[in-house]
Amino acid sequence: MPVRCTIFLDISESVRLGPPGKHTLSRLVAIVAGVAQAAAINRDLVGLVMFDEQTTQVTRPARGPRHLVELTTRLGKAAGRTAVGRSSYLAAVGRLALSLAHEVYPDLLHRSVNRLPWKMHWRPLLDSTRGWWVIALIALPFLIFFPPYARMLKNIASFSFPSPPARGFMFLFLIVLPWILAAFGWIGYGLSGFLRMKATNRRKRMAALLTQVLNLPAGDIALMQVDDDALSLRLQQFLALHHIEYPIALYDAEGRYQFRSVEKVRVLAVALLNAVSRARDNELFVLVADLLELDEDIEPLMKTVRTALGRHHQVMLICPWLPKMPTPEQYTPPPLHLQEPPRDIDEIESVLAVIEVTRYHAAYERVRSAFGRLGVTVIRMDAHDTVARILQRLEQLRVLGIRR
């Protein structure tokens, strides 16, 4: 007797960390593809819901060669995507992107079609907040018509030079001094742009190339020249388009994990509720989702899981696991001597590594306990029998259906 199974695959940024083929998503895709092919042999109906932080892509449960090809095609496209962080190591990413651009797009970097005129290196002072100081200095000499100000200048001139000719010269110099300072400030600020001519020219040429390759609006050229975050985002997209591995900052400047997305839980909860509303009795829902950084915000999903279980459906959770993260069974924390603060970089890295692993294991334990209390089977992605356990659950549903 055929059974129905719907797999919810997480394709958000957190599972796309790393180069294509080596990140967590590629291994999740392999698990889902294995389940789909094995279920097709048993003529089971398999559906797929791929979701990220904002959207879902739904493929209704079905069977047959055409349906299997459609599933594998969508999985293959998803596996080729990489993560794009909101903050990254801009200097390192920029060097990688510039090297790739010189190798792949030398025609778009040629000076005959992509260069910054030398006059554009002049920095316009009035475009910055410092321009108000120049405006104030230009307006200051006109206060000579204000008697207290004129009297103050005369007193300064008299105190500096007792002789009348020198005193008059000093008085005139004090009047025009603000204009002299404004001129020096304006010229100095404008010429400072020529000190960074090489870096500015390289950044502009790279911004123009990214606009052409990524099909961006022309206004993004100016944006990427002044906004580091915008440039970093486009450089990552450029490298991801060409399947080049690049470093990503997991945490932002304030120490927060930048790939933590509460919206993903709500998207998954809504998608699961829609699937439950269309499901039949004894259907299996397999949640392949990275929830370890969201263990404090999974209550909307827990409510939907309770609804599914209350309608006599089965739910399983497959937790992705970071490739280089040791498992709780294999990890033995090294002894740390924290009576004194760390004295060198090696000790600091050792302490941070222990804290990171401990935090990650604690988050997994909280997720496992929360779903375990509902009777939901939780499997780590690194388990060798993940596909077999999903197929075993399908077989149990098949036997239950036959007995009915």
RODO-2510 file (C-alpha; in nm, 4 decimals, decimal comma):
residues 404
     n   res          X          Y          Z
     1     m     0,0000     0,0000     0,0000
     2     p     0,1590     0,3362    -0,0990
     3     v     0,2087     0,5994     0,1700
     4     r     0,2518     0,9751     0,1476
     5     c     0,5571     1,1678     0,2653
     6     t     0,6354     1,5397     0,2500
     7     i     0,9913     1,6599     0,3100
     8     f     1,0535     2,0167     0,4253
     9     l     1,4050     2,1156     0,3177
    10     d     1,5789     2,4167     0,4694
    11     i     1,7662     2,6126     0,1985
    12     s     1,8310     2,9251     0,4065
    13     e     2,1644     3,1036     0,4424
    14     s     2,2696     2,9085     0,7525
    15     v     2,2918     2,5746     0,5657
    16     r     2,4667     2,7259     0,2622
    17     l     2,7860     2,8194     0,4464
    18     g     3,0821     2,6973     0,2464
    19     p     3,1532     2,6241    -0,1192
    20     p     2,8965     2,4382    -0,3334
    21     g     2,9275     2,0638    -0,2935
    22     k     3,0889     2,0946     0,0489
    23     h     2,8371     2,2891     0,2514
    24     t     2,5633     2,1484     0,4733
    25     l     2,2905     2,1967     0,2141
    26     s     2,4626     1,9656    -0,0366
    27     r     2,4566     1,6820     0,2179
    28     l     2,0961     1,7545     0,3055
    29     v     2,0096     1,7395    -0,0636
    30     a     2,1823     1,4009    -0,0866
    31     i     1,9670     1,2694     0,2000
    32     v     1,6435     1,4008     0,0480
    33     a     1,7339     1,2651    -0,2961
    34     g     1,8079     0,9241    -0,1443
    35     v     1,4710     0,9167     0,0296
    36     a     1,2889     1,0254    -0,2871
    37     q     1,4548     0,7592    -0,5026
    38     a     1,3987     0,4823    -0,2488
    39     a     1,0352     0,5848    -0,2028
    40     a     0,9858     0,5887    -0,5790
    41     i     1,0888     0,2230    -0,5920
    42     n     0,8115     0,1422    -0,3433
    43     r     0,5687     0,3630    -0,5409
    44     d     0,5235     0,5936    -0,2422
    45     l     0,4095     0,9509    -0,2965
    46     v     0,6821     1,2033    -0,2051
    47     g     0,6400     1,5812    -0,1856
    48     l     0,8998     1,8505    -0,1338
    49     v     0,8751     2,1929     0,0294
    50     m     1,1909     2,4033     0,0105
    51     f     1,1889     2,7112     0,2318
    52     d     1,4204     2,9904     0,3367
    53     e     1,3817     3,3075     0,5430
    54     q     1,1005     3,4460     0,3260
    55     t     0,9581     3,2080     0,0655
    56     t     0,8595     2,8478     0,0022
    57     q     0,8669     2,6286    -0,3088
    58     v     0,6031     2,3562    -0,2924
    59     t     0,5937     2,0330    -0,4905
    60     r     0,2846     1,8275    -0,4026
    61     p     0,3242     1,4573    -0,3168
    62     a     0,3197     1,2447    -0,6306
    63     r     0,5016     0,9533    -0,7903
    64     g     0,6359     0,8486    -1,1260
    65     p     0,9541     0,9080    -1,3269
    66     r     0,8568     1,2611    -1,4293
    67     h     0,7886     1,3612    -1,0696
    68     l     1,1211     1,2146    -0,9574
    69     v     1,3072     1,4084    -1,2271
    70     e     1,1336     1,7293    -1,1182
    71     l     1,2338     1,6714    -0,7556
    72     t     1,5979     1,5964    -0,8363
    73     t     1,6178     1,8984    -1,0683
    74     r     1,4966     2,1317    -0,7951
    75     l     1,7308     1,9730    -0,5444
    76     g     2,0254     2,0136    -0,7807
    77     k     1,9540     2,3834    -0,8303
    78     a     1,9251     2,4362    -0,4552
    79     a     2,2537     2,2543    -0,3865
    80     g     2,4432     2,4967    -0,6105
    81     r     2,3603     2,8015    -0,3985
    82     t     2,5992     2,9503    -0,1422
    83     a     2,5523     3,1793     0,1555
    84     v     2,5843     3,5556     0,1358
    85     g     2,6594     3,7204     0,4693
    86     r     2,5550     4,0668     0,5729
    87     s     2,9093     4,1319     0,6919
    88     s     3,2286     3,9660     0,5750
    89     y     3,6008     4,0153     0,5514
    90     l     3,5842     4,2834     0,2833
    91     a     3,9583     4,2975     0,2111
    92     a     3,9909     3,9203     0,1606
    93     v     3,6698     3,8944    -0,0436
    94     g     3,7781     4,1929    -0,2527
    95     r     4,1126     4,0346    -0,3386
    96     l     3,9455     3,7106    -0,4461
    97     a     3,6882     3,8933    -0,6576
    98     l     3,9492     4,1170    -0,8219
    99     s     4,1684     3,8176    -0,9130
   100     l     3,8691     3,6349    -1,0581
   101     a     3,7608     3,9437    -1,2526
   102     h     4,1067     3,9872    -1,4085
   103     e     4,1013     3,6225    -1,5149
   104     v     3,7423     3,5914    -1,6397
   105     y     3,6464     3,9473    -1,7410
   106     p     3,9656     4,1249    -1,8557
   107     d     3,7689     4,3098    -2,1252
   108     l     3,5362     4,4648    -1,8640
   109     l     3,8342     4,5873    -1,6592
   110     h     4,0258     4,7364    -1,9502
   111     r     4,0962     5,1064    -1,9025
   112     s     3,9486     5,1933    -2,2391
   113     v     3,5987     5,0999    -2,1152
   114     n     3,6308     5,1087    -1,7358
   115     r     3,8294     5,3822    -1,5654
   116     l     3,7771     5,6726    -1,3287
   117     p     3,8764     6,0185    -1,4642
   118     w     4,1400     6,1882    -1,2498
   119     k     3,9120     6,4866    -1,1867
   120     m     3,6660     6,2592    -1,0047
   121     h     3,9238     6,1888    -0,7340
   122     w     3,8577     6,5394    -0,6011
   123     r     3,6527     6,5066    -0,2807
   124     p     3,3682     6,7623    -0,2719
   125     l     3,3687     6,9106     0,0743
   126     l     3,0042     7,0156     0,0703
   127     d     2,9018     6,6485     0,0341
   128     s     3,0168     6,5868     0,3935
   129     t     2,9121     6,7366     0,7252
   130     r     3,2455     6,9209     0,7400
   131     g     3,1141     7,1539     0,4711
   132     w     2,9146     7,3394     0,7370
   133     w     3,2383     7,4449     0,9027
   134     v     3,3606     7,5954     0,5752
   135     i     3,0310     7,7785     0,5284
   136     a     3,0585     7,9121     0,8851
   137     l     3,4158     8,0324     0,8234
   138     i     3,3121     8,2075     0,5015
   139     a     3,0272     8,3847     0,6805
   140     l     3,2342     8,4781     0,9870
   141     p     3,4086     8,7937     0,8420
   142     f     3,0690     8,9537     0,7747
   143     l     3,0281     8,9842     1,1516
   144     i     3,2613     9,2844     1,1269
   145     f     2,9451     9,4928     1,0972
   146     f     2,8505     9,3682     1,4421
   147     p     3,0102     9,6194     1,6884
   148     p     3,1088     9,3743     1,9654
   149     y     3,2888     9,1510     1,7133
   150     a     3,4690     9,4471     1,5525
   151     r     3,5686     9,5730     1,8969
   152     m     3,7099     9,2298     1,9867
   153     l     3,9260     9,2227     1,6715
   154     k     4,0553     9,5725     1,7417
   155     n     4,1519     9,4745     2,0954
   156     i     4,3392     9,1668     1,9667
   157     a     4,5235     9,3795     1,7073
   158     s     4,6126     9,6463     1,9665
   159     f     4,7405     9,3841     2,2107
   160     s     4,9542     9,2183     1,9375
   161     f     5,1117     9,5338     1,7823
   162     p     5,1271     9,8704     1,9567
   163     s     5,2254    10,0658     1,6416
   164     p     4,9322    10,1962     1,4310
   165     p     5,0453    10,0601     1,0854
   166     a     5,1100     9,7101     1,2144
   167     r     4,7906     9,7280     1,4184
   168     g     4,5853     9,8064     1,1049
   169     f     4,7505     9,5276     0,9100
   170     m     4,6771     9,2834     1,1922
   171     f     4,3147     9,4002     1,2039
   172     l     4,2689     9,3323     0,8315
   173     f     4,4427     8,9942     0,8659
   174     l     4,2048     8,8900     1,1453
   175     i     3,9091     8,9808     0,9263
   176     v     4,0166     8,7648     0,6291
   177     l     4,1693     8,4822     0,8425
   178     p     3,8456     8,2754     0,8345
   179     w     3,8468     8,2928     0,4540
   180     i     4,2088     8,1739     0,4460
   181     l     4,1262     7,8827     0,6786
   182     a     3,8191     7,7957     0,4683
   183     a     4,0296     7,7935     0,1503
   184     f     4,2958     7,5700     0,3056
   185     g     4,0283     7,3351     0,4420
   186     w     3,8473     7,3132     0,1101
   187     i     4,1667     7,2546    -0,0923
   188     g     4,3121     7,0103     0,1607
   189     y     3,9947     6,8057     0,1817
   190     g     3,9581     6,7964    -0,1958
   191     l     4,3207     6,6928    -0,2560
   192     s     4,2991     6,4163     0,0067
   193     g     4,1060     6,2113    -0,2476
   194     f     4,4180     6,1894    -0,4639
   195     l     4,6044     6,0178    -0,1793
   196     r     4,3743     5,7165    -0,2215
   197     m     4,3613     5,7362    -0,5983
   198     k     4,4703     5,3770    -0,6596
   199     a     4,2251     5,2201    -0,4122
   200     t     3,9370     5,4442    -0,5255
   201     n     3,9997     5,3667    -0,8917
   202     r     4,0137     4,9924    -0,8244
   203     r     3,6913     5,0043    -0,6221
   204     k     3,5064     5,2015    -0,8890
   205     r     3,6178     4,9685    -1,1687
   206     m     3,5139     4,6641    -0,9648
   207     a     3,1760     4,8238    -0,8849
   208     a     3,1150     4,8890    -1,2551
   209     l     3,2038     4,5287    -1,3399
   210     l     2,9702     4,3922    -1,0707
   211     t     2,6889     4,6103    -1,2027
   212     q     2,7365     4,4641    -1,5495
   213     v     2,7799     4,0985    -1,4496
   214     l     2,5051     4,0894    -1,1845
   215     n     2,2682     4,3036    -1,3950
   216     l     2,2326     4,5734    -1,1272
   217     p     2,0956     4,9260    -1,1669
   218     a     2,3513     5,1912    -1,2580
   219     g     2,3031     5,3691    -0,9262
   220     d     2,4676     5,0774    -0,7455
   221     i     2,8074     5,1906    -0,8778
   222     a     2,7966     5,5030    -0,6625
   223     l     2,6499     5,3083    -0,3694
   224     m     2,9272     5,0476    -0,3715
   225     q     3,1934     5,3196    -0,3788
   226     v     3,0838     5,4580    -0,0411
   227     d     2,9022     5,1678     0,1319
   228     d     3,1212     4,8788     0,2482
   229     d     2,8224     4,6545     0,3299
   230     a     2,6730     4,6980    -0,0177
   231     l     3,0086     4,6247    -0,1816
   232     s     3,0637     4,3187     0,0389
   233     l     2,7199     4,1801    -0,0507
   234     r     2,7777     4,2209    -0,4260
   235     l     3,1288     4,0737    -0,4085
   236     q     2,9934     3,7643    -0,2333
   237     q     2,7207     3,7270    -0,4942
   238     f     2,9822     3,7590    -0,7681
   239     l     3,2026     3,4879    -0,6145
   240     a     2,9042     3,2628    -0,5447
   241     l     2,7947     3,2956    -0,9078
   242     h     3,1324     3,1534    -1,0136
   243     h     3,1415     2,8887    -0,7348
   244     i     3,4434     3,0381    -0,5609
   245     e     3,4872     2,9782    -0,1877
   246     y     3,5226     3,2950     0,0179
   247     p     3,5485     3,3750     0,3905
   248     i     3,2298     3,4771     0,5695
   249     a     3,2046     3,6413     0,9096
   250     l     2,9683     3,4281     1,1185
   251     y     2,9242     3,7062     1,3727
   252     d     2,8733     4,0778     1,3190
   253     a     3,0557     4,3644     1,4895
   254     e     2,8339     4,3290     1,7986
   255     g     2,8996     3,9560     1,8378
   256     r     2,5597     3,8366     1,7094
   257     y     2,5269     3,5338     1,4829
   258     q     2,4327     3,6934     1,1516
   259     f     2,2661     3,3838     1,0031
   260     r     2,0133     3,3457     1,2841
   261     s     1,6690     3,3989     1,1297
   262     v     1,3525     3,3829     1,3384
   263     e     1,1462     3,4420     1,0221
   264     k     1,2509     3,0983     0,8968
   265     v     1,0623     2,9302     1,1826
   266     r     0,7418     3,1159     1,0950
   267     v     0,7765     3,0282     0,7260
   268     l     0,8248     2,6605     0,8119
   269     a     0,5314     2,6626     1,0549
   270     v     0,2965     2,8084     0,7919
   271     a     0,4180     2,5636     0,5253
   272     l     0,3695     2,2668     0,7598
   273     l     0,0211     2,3854     0,8580
   274     n    -0,0775     2,4132     0,4906
   275     a     0,0516     2,0622     0,4270
   276     v    -0,1372     1,9253     0,7278
   277     s    -0,4598     2,0870     0,6088
   278     r    -0,4335     1,8976     0,2761
   279     a    -0,2939     1,5722     0,4172
   280     r    -0,4608     1,2360     0,4582
   281     d    -0,4375     0,9987     0,7519
   282     n    -0,0979     0,8624     0,8538
   283     e     0,1162     1,0909     0,6418
   284     l     0,4845     1,1419     0,7246
   285     f     0,6322     1,4917     0,7505
   286     v     1,0114     1,5094     0,7573
   287     l     1,1510     1,8436     0,8719
   288     v     1,5065     1,8902     0,7474
   289     a     1,5755     2,2250     0,9128
   290     d     1,8555     2,4048     1,0921
   291     l     1,6923     2,5042     1,4205
   292     l     1,9911     2,4888     1,6545
   293     e     2,0383     2,8664     1,6608
   294     l     1,6622     2,9149     1,7037
   295     d     1,5919     2,6893     1,9991
   296     e     1,4380     2,9806     2,1928
   297     d     1,1992     3,0795     1,9111
   298     i     1,0515     2,7490     1,7899
   299     e     0,7181     2,7729     1,9708
   300     p     0,5177     2,8605     1,6510
   301     l     0,6577     2,5473     1,4892
   302     m     0,5854     2,3382     1,7993
   303     k     0,2180     2,4367     1,7844
   304     t     0,1961     2,3237     1,4225
   305     v     0,3725     1,9951     1,5048
   306     r     0,1185     1,9314     1,7822
   307     t    -0,1595     1,9885     1,5283
   308     a    -0,0021     1,7361     1,2897
   309     l     0,0400     1,4767     1,5645
   310     g    -0,3171     1,5367     1,6817
   311     r    -0,4404     1,4410     1,3326
   312     h    -0,2541     1,1085     1,3511
   313     h     0,0369     1,2101     1,1274
   314     q     0,4020     1,1285     1,1873
   315     v     0,6756     1,3939     1,2198
   316     m     1,0534     1,3524     1,2063
   317     l     1,3235     1,6188     1,2466
   318     i     1,6623     1,5997     1,0720
   319     c     1,9056     1,8458     1,2316
   320     p     2,1915     1,9692     1,0139
   321     w     2,5342     1,9558     1,1765
   322     l     2,8282     2,1805     1,0997
   323     p     3,0975     1,9872     0,9075
   324     k     3,3849     2,0619     1,1479
   325     m     3,1784     2,0551     1,4655
   326     p     3,2539     1,7496     1,6868
   327     t     2,9578     1,5407     1,8009
   328     p     2,8663     1,5175     2,1700
   329     e     2,9740     1,1517     2,1768
   330     q     3,3163     1,2224     2,0305
   331     y     3,3986     1,5509     2,2014
   332     t     3,6044     1,5730     2,5168
   333     p     3,6701     1,9343     2,6180
   334     p     4,0364     2,0101     2,6850
   335     p     4,1313     2,1202     3,0365
   336     l     4,1202     2,4961     3,0722
   337     h     4,2941     2,6938     3,3432
   338     l     4,0828     3,0035     3,3764
   339     q     4,2193     3,1267     3,7080
   340     e     4,4228     3,3725     3,5035
   341     p     4,3202     3,5516     3,1809
   342     p     4,4562     3,4027     2,8551
   343     r     4,8032     3,5340     2,7811
   344     d     4,8428     3,4655     2,4087
   345     i     4,6353     3,4157     2,0954
   346     d     4,6494     3,0362     2,1172
   347     e     4,4942     3,0309     2,4629
   348     i     4,2243     3,2760     2,3537
   349     e     4,1382     3,0617     2,0495
   350     s     4,1270     2,7482     2,2680
   351     v     3,8844     2,9101     2,5132
   352     l     3,6630     3,0441     2,2345
   353     a     3,6571     2,7023     2,0630
   354     v     3,5434     2,5290     2,3826
   355     i     3,2737     2,7916     2,4390
   356     e     3,1480     2,7597     2,0801
   357     v     3,1315     2,3784     2,0877
   358     t     2,9641     2,3769     2,4297
   359     r     2,7057     2,6326     2,3171
   360     y     2,6320     2,4388     1,9983
   361     h     2,5873     2,1092     2,1845
   362     a     2,3598     2,2761     2,4418
   363     a     2,1419     2,4215     2,1641
   364     y     2,1077     2,0776     2,0020
   365     e     2,0141     1,9207     2,3344
   366     r     1,7425     2,1822     2,3912
   367     v     1,5937     2,1247     2,0461
   368     r     1,6110     1,7456     2,0869
   369     s     1,4424     1,7617     2,4270
   370     a     1,1673     1,9979     2,3075
   371     f     1,0689     1,7765     2,0132
   372     g     1,1311     1,4578     2,2067
   373     r     0,8654     1,5521     2,4593
   374     l     0,6150     1,5493     2,1730
   375     g     0,7278     1,2066     2,0556
   376     v     0,9085     1,3444     1,7473
   377     t     1,2165     1,1526     1,6363
   378     v     1,5217     1,3814     1,6118
   379     i     1,8151     1,2651     1,3984
   380     r     2,1465     1,4375     1,3444
   381     m     2,2507     1,4730     0,9837
   382     d     2,5845     1,3017     1,0511
   383     a     2,4075     0,9748     1,1354
   384     h     2,4878     0,7077     0,8743
   385     d     2,1405     0,5539     0,8842
   386     t     1,9392     0,8735     0,8294
   387     v     1,7835     0,7607     0,5005
   388     a     1,7225     0,4104     0,6366
   389     r     1,5392     0,5432     0,9419
   390     i     1,3109     0,7592     0,7278
   391     l     1,2323     0,4623     0,5046
   392     q     1,1711     0,2500     0,8128
   393     r     0,9141     0,5005     0,9339
   394     l     0,7457     0,4914     0,5933
   395     e     0,7320     0,1120     0,6161
   396     q     0,5696     0,1351     0,9589
   397     l     0,3010     0,3639     0,8149
   398     r     0,2497     0,1208     0,5294
   399     v     0,1988    -0,1709     0,7715
   400     l    -0,0366     0,0417     0,9800
   401     g    -0,2412     0,1250     0,6700
   402     i    -0,2640    -0,2420     0,5695
   403     r    -0,3869    -0,3403     0,9150
   404     r    -0,6610    -0,0804     0,8926
***
